[in-house]
Amino acid sequence: MNNSNNTNYQMASCTSTRNHFQAIKSASTLLFFLVIALLPARFAQAAVITFSDFTHLGSDDVDYIVTIEDDAEAGVTANHFKISYQVVSLGASTTEKFTGFFFDANDAYTSANLGLSNESVESCALGFNTNQVSGSGGCNSNLTLGGVAGAFQGHSWDVGIGWKTSNDLSGGQIESFEIAALSLSVNDISNIGLRGQDTNGGGGSAKEFQSTPNAVPVPASVWLFLSSTVALLVVRKKRQ
């Protein structure tokens, strides 16, 4: 009887040890994948956000698309954001002189660190914590929003960039510029405001704003973690 008890005890002990070892191994594997997934490596940070659901103010309704991306593999300068803008659904009378781009970014930018570069159309004015920018030679853009804009009435934008009316988007082309990323992510750029002038060929104007992007992307690190977790569960299932 004692021998039987000893044998059963040893078998139970071996089984317990084996299960304990397996649990440690599984936990270590999961931790490994978690560390990889959450590494702040740039390989997993590329993201693109889009703004295209703007609220229309002014005398003309113009549909814009704005994209903000940080993907170096797509040609964006390292540690920079590329911001692209264009007009969609062009009408026969649309001339669309694009004169102003305004945005908020957690008050992170100043004239010293904005790093405005790689402009497809050269800007002529910059402003900070303002709703209007002006420069020499007829360069000015005003995005002062009235009461119809609700919470955006009189809104002061972190950054404003102005162009002369020669920045004409009527050909449907995509124009762009880059700014320094600093320590921000694309999701830190919000409250986009746009100003168009002479948008219908008759002196009309467009004032547009949108507070959040169409859809906030899930960071690549999260997708990596989820796929790694699923893979681990599949492996464990097969072993069982």
Secondary structure, DSSP 8 states (H G I E B T S, - for coil): -HHHHHHHHHHHHHHHHHHHHHHHHHHHHHHHHHHHHH---GGG---EEEE---EEEESS--EEEEEEE--GGGT--TTEEEEEEEEES--TT---EEEEEEEE-TT---TTT---B--SS---EEEEEESEEEETTTEEEE----GGGGGGTT--EEEEEE--TT-B-TT---EEEEEE-TT--GGG-EEEEEEEESTTSSS-EEEEEESS-S-----HHHHHHHHHHHHHHHHHHHH-
